[in-house]
Amino acid sequence: MTEFDENTPLFVISVAAELALMHPQTLRQYDRLGLVSPRRTLGQSRRYTMRNVAQLRQIAALSAEGVSVSYTHLRAHETEAD
């Protein structure tokens, strides 16, 4: 049986967007901006992990507080480094 953890790419963009309470187009934009980096399948489809979903929720919370996307970008990369 396969073991899954927070870094296992499980979710297609529609499911990840629903879990993050965002529109799929927002996830695509955040990917382009480098705020979140989903893994890609051989066919180049995005697959999101639970860690990605948690990052998206954090970005949404910061954005709701009025934090700019550029600052959010810096915070996302600091979190990855930890």
DOMAR-18678 format. One line per field, with one value per residue (C-alpha): x, y, z. Coordinates in Angstrom, 3 decimals, decimal comma, m for minus. Layout:
// DOMAR-18678
xx	(X; ...)
yy	(Y; ...)
zz	(Z; ...)
//
This chain:
// DOMAR-18678
xx	(0,000; 1,244; 2,020; 0,798; 2,135; 1,763; 4,170; 2,376; 0,938; m2,683; m5,039; m5,963; m6,387; m10,179; m9,937; m7,017; m8,929; m11,963; m9,852; m8,140; m11,454; m10,117; m10,925; m8,774; m7,606; m6,170; m4,105; m2,801; m1,831; m0,085; 1,813; 2,943; 4,014; 5,921; 3,804; 3,085; 4,760; 2,590; 4,205; 3,502; 2,453; 4,044; 1,200; 2,042; m1,128; m0,712; m0,922; m1,150; m0,048; m1,608; 1,396; 0,497; m3,093; m1,846; 0,367; m2,613; m4,694; m1,879; m1,631; m5,407; m5,271; m2,447; m4,224; m7,435; m5,417; m4,312; m0,797; 0,559; 1,202; 4,910; 5,269; 3,273; 5,742; 8,637; 6,852; 6,058; 9,739; 10,787; 8,338; 9,821; 13,314; 12,238)
yy	(0,000; 3,480; 5,918; 9,491; 12,556; 16,315; 16,368; 13,747; 15,363; 14,212; 16,995; 18,277; 22,039; 22,005; 20,012; 22,077; 25,268; 23,990; 22,984; 26,395; 28,236; 29,875; 29,944; 27,639; 30,643; 32,147; 28,985; 29,255; 32,879; 32,048; 29,287; 31,776; 34,227; 31,511; 31,751; 28,044; 25,358; 22,342; 19,278; 18,393; 15,124; 13,861; 15,611; 18,881; 18,874; 20,413; 18,200; 19,909; 18,566; 19,212; 21,449; 23,470; 23,788; 25,013; 27,576; 28,748; 29,171; 31,166; 33,385; 33,930; 34,865; 37,347; 38,794; 39,205; 41,212; 43,533; 42,132; 42,685; 39,800; 40,684; 40,411; 37,194; 35,907; 36,599; 34,928; 31,848; 31,393; 31,920; 29,192; 26,814; 27,457; 26,528)
zz	(0,000; m0,850; 1,974; 1,556; 3,347; 3,037; 0,076; m2,029; m5,186; m5,054; m6,068; m9,514; m9,731; m9,264; m6,019; m4,701; m5,472; m3,604; m0,588; m0,602; m1,126; m4,291; m7,981; m10,151; m12,177; m8,978; m8,462; m12,035; m11,440; m8,159; m9,971; m12,643; m9,923; m8,074; m4,920; m5,013; m7,106; m7,813; m9,308; m12,920; m14,497; m17,701; m19,542; m17,672; m15,558; m12,120; m9,035; m5,663; m2,288; 1,120; 1,766; m1,354; m0,127; 3,278; 1,493; m0,565; 2,582; 4,182; 1,092; 1,197; 4,890; 4,308; 1,293; 3,312; 5,840; 3,045; 2,594; m0,914; m3,285; m3,474; 0,318; 0,250; m2,352; 0,014; 2,941; 0,836; 0,000; 3,628; 4,658; 2,058; 3,453; 7,018)
//
